[in-house]
């Protein structure tokens, strides 16, 4: 069979355009971009899942990101973490709650408190949940020897979670 120049050009153009089509990718559908709303994450590039408490999700990630130490997130579907305010602390990442300071300990930063301060020297006292710092006057509470979270993240004894 003999091809004329216009017919040959048309056949070549058709063949070139077929091979230039997008090809399937290993994890997606024909190169389709998949994103979720802020406060959720991508699950297997097929569904958006609400961000669990203690984590943040920007919608573009396939996994939730745990809140850093000094931060917490009590609710689902958030793209941010809150900083631990005065009188509260969070020594572990990925938590949905805060611990209150123990008697004789203080957490005085406005935000992101990680470790409470042990009141010593001329100011050895502090009220539980103290954000005002250490004081020289005795308080009616019994001074705690330590004020740290347990390995499983639970708050120290006699403190308030919240």
C-alpha positions as CSV (number, residue, x, y, z in Angstrom):
1,X,0.0,0.0,0.0
2,X,1.3,3.5,-0.9
3,X,0.7,6.5,1.5
4,X,0.4,9.9,0.1
5,X,2.0,12.7,2.1
6,X,-1.2,14.2,3.7
7,X,-2.4,10.7,4.7
8,X,1.0,9.7,6.1
9,X,1.2,13.0,8.1
10,X,-2.3,12.4,9.6
11,X,-1.4,8.9,10.6
12,X,1.9,10.0,12.2
13,X,0.1,12.8,14.1
14,X,-2.5,10.4,15.5
15,X,0.1,8.0,16.6
16,X,2.1,10.8,18.4
17,X,-1.0,12.1,20.2
18,X,-2.0,8.7,21.5
19,X,1.4,8.1,23.1
20,X,1.4,11.6,24.6
21,X,-1.7,10.8,26.8
22,X,-1.1,10.8,30.6
23,X,-0.1,7.4,31.9
24,X,-1.5,5.8,35.1
25,X,0.6,6.4,38.2
26,X,1.4,3.7,40.8
27,X,-0.6,5.4,43.6
28,X,-3.2,7.5,41.8
29,X,-5.7,7.8,39.0
30,X,-4.2,9.2,35.8
31,X,-2.1,11.8,37.7
32,X,-5.2,13.3,39.4
33,X,-4.4,15.6,42.3
34,X,-6.2,14.7,45.5
35,X,-6.5,17.0,48.5
36,X,-8.7,17.3,51.6
37,X,-10.0,20.3,53.5
38,X,-7.9,21.7,56.3
39,X,-8.5,19.7,59.5
40,X,-8.5,16.4,57.7
41,X,-6.0,14.1,56.0
42,X,-5.9,11.9,52.9
43,X,-6.6,8.2,53.4
44,X,-5.2,6.0,50.5
45,X,-5.9,9.0,48.2
46,X,-9.5,7.9,48.2
47,X,-11.1,9.6,51.2
48,X,-10.7,12.5,53.6
49,X,-10.6,11.5,57.3
50,X,-11.2,13.9,60.3
51,X,-8.0,14.8,62.1
52,X,-7.8,13.0,65.5
53,X,-7.4,14.9,68.7
54,X,-3.8,15.6,69.7
55,X,-2.8,16.1,66.0
56,X,-3.1,18.7,63.2
57,X,-3.9,18.1,59.6
58,X,-3.5,20.5,56.8
59,X,-5.5,18.6,54.2
60,X,-2.6,17.9,51.9
61,X,-0.9,15.2,54.1
62,X,-1.6,11.5,54.2
63,X,-0.9,11.3,57.9
64,X,-1.9,13.4,60.9
65,X,1.0,15.4,62.5
66,X,1.2,15.1,66.3
67,X,1.2,18.3,68.3
68,X,4.7,19.1,69.6
69,X,5.6,19.2,73.3
70,X,4.2,22.2,75.0
71,X,1.2,22.1,72.7
72,X,-2.1,20.2,72.6
73,X,-5.3,19.8,70.5
74,X,-8.5,18.7,72.4
75,X,-10.7,18.5,69.3
76,X,-10.8,16.7,66.0
77,X,-10.7,18.4,62.6
78,X,-8.1,21.1,63.4
79,X,-5.1,22.4,61.4
80,X,-3.4,23.9,64.5
81,X,-2.3,23.1,68.1
82,X,-2.9,25.3,71.1
83,X,0.0,26.3,73.4
84,X,-0.1,25.2,77.0
85,X,-1.0,28.4,78.9
86,X,0.2,29.7,82.3
87,X,-0.2,27.1,85.1
88,X,-0.5,24.2,82.6
89,X,2.1,22.1,80.8
90,X,2.5,19.3,78.2
91,X,5.7,17.3,78.2
92,X,4.7,14.9,75.5
93,X,3.8,15.2,71.8
94,X,0.5,14.2,70.3
95,X,-1.7,14.8,73.3
96,X,-5.3,16.1,73.5
97,X,-5.0,17.4,77.1
98,X,-2.9,19.5,79.5
99,X,-1.6,18.8,83.0
100,X,-1.8,21.4,85.7
101,X,1.3,22.3,87.8
102,X,1.7,20.6,91.2
103,X,1.9,22.4,94.5
104,X,5.4,24.1,94.8
105,X,5.8,24.1,91.0
106,X,5.0,26.9,88.4
107,X,4.5,27.2,84.7
108,X,4.8,30.9,83.9
109,X,5.1,31.2,80.2
110,X,2.1,32.6,78.4
111,X,2.2,29.7,75.9
112,X,4.0,26.4,75.1
113,X,4.9,25.4,78.7
114,X,6.8,22.1,78.6
115,X,8.4,21.7,82.0
116,X,7.1,23.3,85.2
117,X,9.7,25.2,87.3
118,X,10.6,23.7,90.7
119,X,10.2,26.5,93.3
120,X,13.3,26.7,95.5
121,X,15.5,29.1,97.4
122,X,13.8,32.2,98.8
123,X,10.6,31.5,96.8
124,X,9.9,27.8,97.5
125,X,6.1,27.9,97.4
126,X,3.5,28.0,94.6
127,X,-0.2,27.2,94.4
128,X,-1.3,24.3,92.3
129,X,-2.0,25.4,88.7
130,X,0.3,28.3,89.3
131,X,0.9,30.6,86.4
132,X,2.0,33.5,88.7
133,X,5.3,31.9,89.6
134,X,7.0,31.0,92.8
135,X,6.4,32.9,96.0
136,X,8.0,33.2,99.5
137,X,4.8,32.8,101.5
138,X,3.7,29.3,102.5
139,X,0.6,27.9,100.8
140,X,-2.0,25.6,102.2
141,X,-1.1,22.8,99.8
142,X,1.4,20.0,100.4
143,X,4.5,20.6,98.3
144,X,5.0,17.9,95.6
145,X,8.4,16.3,95.3
146,X,8.1,16.1,91.5
147,X,5.8,17.4,88.8
148,X,6.2,15.4,85.6
149,X,4.1,13.3,83.3
150,X,4.4,9.5,83.5
151,X,5.7,7.6,80.5
152,X,2.2,6.9,79.3
153,X,1.4,10.7,79.3
154,X,-0.8,10.7,82.4
155,X,-0.6,13.8,84.6
156,X,1.2,13.8,87.9
157,X,-0.8,12.8,91.0
158,X,-3.1,15.4,92.5
159,X,-3.1,17.6,89.5
160,X,-6.0,18.5,87.2
161,X,-6.3,17.4,83.6
162,X,-7.7,20.0,81.4
